[in-house]
Amino acid sequence: MPHHNHKINHYNSAFAFGVAFNTVFVVIEAGYGVKAGSLALIADAGHNLSDVFGLLLAWGASLLAMKDATDKRTYGFRKATIIASLASSLLLLAALGAIAWEAIGKLFNPTPIEGNIVIVVAAIGVAINMATALLFASGQKDDLNIKAVFLHMTTDAAVSLGVVVAGIIIVATGWLLIDPLMTLFIVAVVLGSAWSLLRESMNLSIDSVPEQIDMTGIKEYLSGLKNVSQMHDLHVWPLSTTEVALSVHLIISEGCSLNNDFLSELQKHLHDYFGIEHSTIQIERENDAPCMMLDGKGCI
């Protein structure tokens, strides 16, 4: 997995920056949230704290996935990335539930808020979250873990911007209910992302076909191969959040001759056009025992 290892090493400094700066900001934001009496600020700090844990989980799982396979764990620890995303989504949902409960209570008992403090601290949050997101922007197109981090950070930036707006409204109008209302809005925005992450993590954990895989296209490609009359036992499953495996039995027509180029070209096409990292293909002949291997001249 040299390419995977290179990517993780490349993002080590990004993860370290994200964890360090967001941890410091969580402490500052929560402290000023208490001082200003702003539940929206405290809610945003709680969400940022869950994202720090999410960054740590994603980072740790990615490093664990680099460990070599063993006789006991023939796929290594690659699925640790899926477990990490599942744990992160559950943690986030639990935090959102607690925040929403507090916000509902404050709707019926609003308290004075220092709007200027809310504006300044939340604005700093926008800058930190956007800076963290940009560190992962280049890799979010082809790595689900990196994409999850990128989306979380950009969502945080948008949420912090919402808190800035709430502070401005409070300073301008004195309307205290905007704070718990903005908190509930924050919960609603993050809930969509958290639920989507939970759903996708659950699907990957039970070996469902990853969302980005075109199963219809794969079936059409394999069944349309020259000299292939049938196929069966087609399976596609995730090895991790970034790697996908495939296995299939192909039945070839009687009298055709195949060589090793057939398999290598087939695997290359599945990799280049369908994102299949590891493919296992068994060749069988019509009305015959399975053909277990190929040599340079054909099936033996």
Summary of the structure (lengths in Angstrom):
residues: 300
radius of gyration: 25.2
end to end distance: 31.3
largest distance: 84.9
contacts: 981
relative contact order: 0.11
helix: 65%
strand: 11%
